[in-house]
């Protein structure tokens, strides 16, 4: 993955890869402004660590926003069988990435788009994993879009730069001279799908008790234990990501920043 103006793409489960028409449409409206950052190739050990931290599988769609030469999405396809979408604003990087995709023989799994990651015309909602190598200021600029458009449970991994104090990382890992950061897109405020459960206890940011006294809403949930007092999560988009880090205690909700 490269350090590019475009944020490494968030990933989501896709039934089908983007069509040639979709890619052509995006390229026809390709941006003309200069990249926000100078492209710096991501080291292979960092690419490996980022994909492992995101627990990428063949069912994922990995978006690399600011994909550079396409290294991350190509690795996601060749190593894990995932689909990949790389977005970059630099036409030279896009050309290089497309050539690398062809060399790797993953043209059926990876699509490279010449576009601006801040352009709403570039859709990212299909991503189940998003990778980034930008700057903290660009991460923070991108954050509202990630939170608004990505599905709850989508994993976001950034190389070298955080999202700022307002959105602390759930995990960090040192790989050589790089620090990688991990977040999960939370359930949006007012989201439905949680059963009643007196077994839910504790206080934490993003948790509020409903008017009925036992119905709970969670704005910033990271993990849900779907046993005991909790009726489960109605949004199937969370899938396994909703329970991967729960632990043995039933009937509890684990907010991203407050594990109970």
N, C-alpha and C positions, 0 to 999 in steps of 0.2 A: 504494500500500500504506500502511496506517496503522499507527501505533504503538498496539498493542492488547495486552491481556493474552495473547491467543492468539498462538502462534508461527506465523509465516507458513508455510503448509503446504508440506511436501516433496512432490515430484511424482514419479509413476512412470507407466509406460506403461499405459494402460487400454484395454481393448477396448470397453468400454461405459461410459457415464457413470453415476454413482450414480442409483439409481432413486428415484422419488417416495416409495416405501415406506421406503427407507433414510433419506431426509431427514426424513420424518415421524417415524420412530422416534427419530432424534436430537433432534428438536425437542420430542418428548413428554417427554424426560428433560433438558430444558434446565436449565443451572445457575442457581442463585439468588444465588450470591455476587457480590460486586462485582468489577469489573475490577482487575487488578494495576497497570495503568498508565493514564495519561490518554491518550486517543487524540489523535494528532497526524498530520495528513495527510502522506503522502510526496509530495515534489515530483516532478513529471512527469519531469524529467531523471534523477532517481535511479531511478525505476521503470524507465525505458528502460535505464539502465546495469546494473541488477540482472538484467534479463531477458537482456541481451546477454552479461553475464558468465557466466550459467548456460547460454548457448548453447541457448536454448529453441527447439524446433521443433514442428511440428504433431503429432509423435508423443509429445509429453510430456504429463504430467499434473502441473500446478502446484498445490501446496497452499500457501495463504497462511494461516499460523497467526497469528491476530490480524489479520483481514483488513480491519477498519474498514469503509470504504465500498465495498470490493471493487475498488478501482482496479487492483491488480496482476493479479488473476486475469482481470479484464475485458480489460486490455491484452494479457495472454498469449493470450487467445482472439481478440481482434480483430486483433492485429498478427502473430501467429504461427500461429493456427489450433489452438492447444493447448487441451486441456481444463483446467478450473480448478475447484478446490474451496476456498472460503474458510470459515474457522471463526472465530467471534467469540463472546465471552461476553456482550457488551452487546446487549440486544434492540433498542435504538435503531439501533445501527450495522448490525445484521443486516437490519432493515427497510429502511434506506437502501441497503445493498448490493444487496438483492433488487430494489429499484426501479431502481437503476442498471443491473443486469444486464438488466432488461426494456427499459430505454431504449436500451441498446446492441444489443439484438437478439441476444443470445448465450445465451438461456435453454436452448438445446440443448447448450451447451458448458460452462456455468458453474453450479455448485451452491453455495449459501450455507447453512451450517449454524450454528444457534445452539447452541453447546457450549463446553466447557472444553477447551483444548488439552492439559491434563494428565490428562484423563479417558481411561482406556484404552478406554472404550466408543466413543470417536471414533477410528476406524481411520485410520492414515496410511500404511500399508505400500504402498499403490498409488502413492504419489507418486514421481515421478522428479526433481522439483525442489521444494524447499521454500524459501519466503521468510519472513523474520522482520523485525520492527521492534519490539523489546521493550526489555529492559535486559540488561546483561551477566549480572546475577544470574539473570534468568529464562532466558536462553540456557543458562547452566550447569545450571540445574535441568532444562531440557528435553533437554540433551545425552544423558543415558543412554537416553532414549526414542528419540531419533533414531538413535543407534548400534545399538540393539537391534532396532528395527522397520523401519527403512528398508533397502532393498536396497543391496548394494555397488554403487558407481558413482552413486548418487543425489547430486545436487548441492544444496548448501545455501548460500543467500545471505542475509546479514544487513545491514540498514541501521544504521549508527552504532555498533553494539555487537558486540564480539568474543565468543568462547567462553571467554576466559580463557587463561592461560599453558599449561594442560595440553593444549589443543588449538589450536595456532596456525593461523592462516589460511594457505591455500596461495597466495592472491592477495588483494591489497587494491587499491582504487582510490579516489581522491579525486574527488568530484563536488560541486562547489560547496563548501558547508560540511560535507558529509557524507562519511564514509568507509564504503565498502561492503566486506564481507568474504566470502570464498568458501572452501568446504570441499567435499571429496568423501567420501562414506561409504566407509570402507575395507573390505577383505575381512576377515571375522571370523577370529579365531584358530582354526586347525584346519581352515579351509576347504580343500576339495580341488579338483583340476582343473588343477594345474600339472604339465606333463611334466618329465622329467628333462632337465637341461641343464648340461653342464660350462661352457657359455659364460656362465652367471650368475656374477658375481664381485662382490666388494665387501662391505662390512659396513654395516648400517644398522639402526635401531630397527625392530622388528617382523619382522625376518628371522631365521629359524633353520634350521639344516641338519638334515634328517631322519636317521634312524638308518642309512639306506642310503648316506649320504654324497653323494648327488647329487639327492635329492628335496627340494624347497624348499617351505616353507610361508610365507605372507606375511600378517601380521595387519593391517598398515597400508599396503598397496600403494595407490598413487594411479594409476599408469599401468603397463601391461605391453606390452612390444614382443613381439608374437607371431611373431617370426621368429628365425632363428639357433638358439640352443640352447634356446629356450623352446617348449614344445609348445602353448602357448596357454591360454586361460581357458575352463573348462568352463561357468561360469555365464553364460548368454546375457544375463542382466540387465545386465551391464556394457556390452554393445554397443559403440557407437562411443566412449562415454565412456571406455572402458578404454585407448584408443589415441590420444586426441586431442592429446596433448602429448608424444609420445614422442621425436621427433627421429630422426636418421638412424642412430643406433647400434643395430645388431641384437643380440639375445640379452641384453638387460639388463632389470633390474627397477628401477623408479623409485619408491621409497617416498615417501609424502606429504611427509616432512620431510627426506629424504636422497636427493637425485638422484645417481645413480651415473654 
